[in-house]
Amino acid sequence: MSGRNSTTTVGSLPDTTAKSPFVPVALTWLVWSMVAASIAVLAVRIRTGFAWEIPGVVAVDGLTVLMWVVVTFFSGIVHSYSRRYLAGSRLKTGFFATVFGFTVVVMGLVAADHLALFGALWIAMGLLMAKLIGIVSGWDQAQAAATVARKYFLASSALLAVALTALWWTTDATTVTGVTAAADALGGPVWLVAAGALVLAAMIQSALLPFHGWLLSSMTAPTPASALMHAGFVNAGGILLTRFASVITVDPALMLAIVAVGGASAIGGKLLKSVQTDIKGKLGCSTVGQMGFMIMQAGLGFFGAAITHLILHGFYKAYQFLSAGGQVEHTSPSEGTPHTVGTTTSIIGVIVTLLTGIAGGAVFAVLTGKGTKVDSGLLLTFFVVFTTLHAARSAVQHTSLPTATRYGAVPVVFFPAIVIYAAVYTGVSGLMPVSPATTELTLLHGIIAVVFVGIYTGIETGVHERSQRLYVALLNAGQPAADTVLTATEDYNEY
């Protein structure tokens, strides 16, 4: 395994604070107390419809409280894991302080109502994440990765500043709620600049193609920081589009463009993953694809589904990163996955998959009411079933079950998963401050869906690997920045 993917790098650092672990212990207890407090506030919100605000500064609504629970929980996991992971490291205190600061900033971001406060916290969030990526001060590659990430995050912040300034200019409102209230006045060139800048800022923050370079270059980050990044930080794009839903839903053409952008990243992430050779690289490309699905759901007008996806993906990806070291330890060269991602699929397998998907779509439609009409809800159901079924098939394929048994195992895994997805979506939708912006299906929606399925099928069957030119293009597109890559163990063992 190459040095840039090591999950034990910082653990070898001498500890200059071993005799006084007060800060890590105190912050870990504090963040778990925040988890308990956030859950209590969420329970009150569900029971009473509680809302609170400091007029013109912060506004605590259902989305705010929900994200507080999610953010603090992920942060608590990272804090607890890091106490063992960073045992003996001189970085321990600084790392814990930065992670806790990041947690507080994100909690403030999801509550911020004033446009200037929202923008300032967005910048702070990016700078703190860049600091975590380059937490090892004497590691040149880590510093280079932090520089790459910082450039992307500052670009995202600049685009957000343009968007917020344009919205203030158009609506004369200085708050997010004020912009939402003045949504009827939005339109024209200034709105287009604001909406376009918002979408681009979200794409950069969520590492969508072609802005995925910072994510693939960030593998120098300690594993707990990577978990926080992939389970939390990249979700900021979905939060941004949800907070400014009234801006991006003005024009159906823009919404369709968001669907197309998300679909391209979903497929692109899967293609890039197929040529990655290391665990962290594969997980990074998987995140690119999953963020594409999240943005697609926002483009379809179902912001509750986008939030649901980022929550469920966050749990999954946090587990994947925190267990990455174990996967390396328990995998020998002879057990490595084959180069070809596509597998030979029998007719029986295709039939079982199709019938399972159709039945799952019916279950999702019954439980959520989406997909029962010919509108964007139908496409939402299709993509939810598609992603859930893919996850179920992937889970089953990585087992040692006989081929015949796997056919029956897919529905066994899939149906509970789709029920959980529907249940979480229903609960999240009840907390959302914005209603779904359902749109009519157009021919372009159909073309996007057909192209998506066609490319996905080609990947699954390995057709894409027949083109050497495509393979080389994917290798190039999936490479991190050159100065962030380690070429010899001597480069990092010292640290």
JOFEN-V681911 format. One line per field, one symbol per residue. ss: DSSP state (H for helix, E for strand, - for the rest). A space follows every 10 residues. Layout:
# JOFEN-V681911
ss = ???
This chain:
# JOFEN-V681911
ss = --HHH----H HH-------- -HHHHHHHHH HHHHHHHHHH HHHHHHHH-- -EEE---EEE -HHHHHHHHH HHHHHHHHHH HHHHH----- -HHHHHHHHH HHHHHHHHHH HE-EHHHHHH HHHHHHHHHH HHH------H HHHHHHHHHH HHHHHHHHHH HHHHHHHHHH H---EHHHHH H-HHH--HHH HHHHHHHHHH HHHHH----- --HHHH---- --HHHHHHHH H-HHHHHHHH HHH-HHHH-- -HHHHHHHHH HHHHHHHHHH HHH-----HH HHHHHHHHHH HHHHHHHHH- --HHHHHHHH HHHHHHHHHH HH-HHHHHH- --HHH----- ------HHHH HHHHHHHHHH HHHHHHHH-- ----EHHHHH HHHHHHHHHH HHHHHHH--- --HHHHHHHH HHHHHHHHHH HHHHHHHHHH H--------E --HHHHHHHH HHHHHHHHHH --HHHH-HHH HHHHHHH--- -HHH-----H HHH--
